[in-house]
Amino acid sequence: MDSIQFFPADQETADLISYASNNVWWVTIDEKSFTYNLRRIGTDRVFSVRFDLTKEVPTPDAPWGY
């Protein structure tokens, strides 16, 4: 599928954060949204954030001093 990409935890993640060794991250994208997802395999824990790509966000003013 060309609209989804999975990223399982790698060995470095497992070595640094042992409880994250069973995590899988994935992103999806289509014409209307981008999602970032995280699941801990073997549990019911799922984290998902959806960004609406149909609504433009105004660019903020430059920070003070710039």
Secondary structure, 3 states (H helix, E strand, C coil): CCCEEEEECCHHHHHHCHHHCCEEEEEEECCCEEEEEEEECCCCCEEEEEEECCCCCCCCCCCCCC
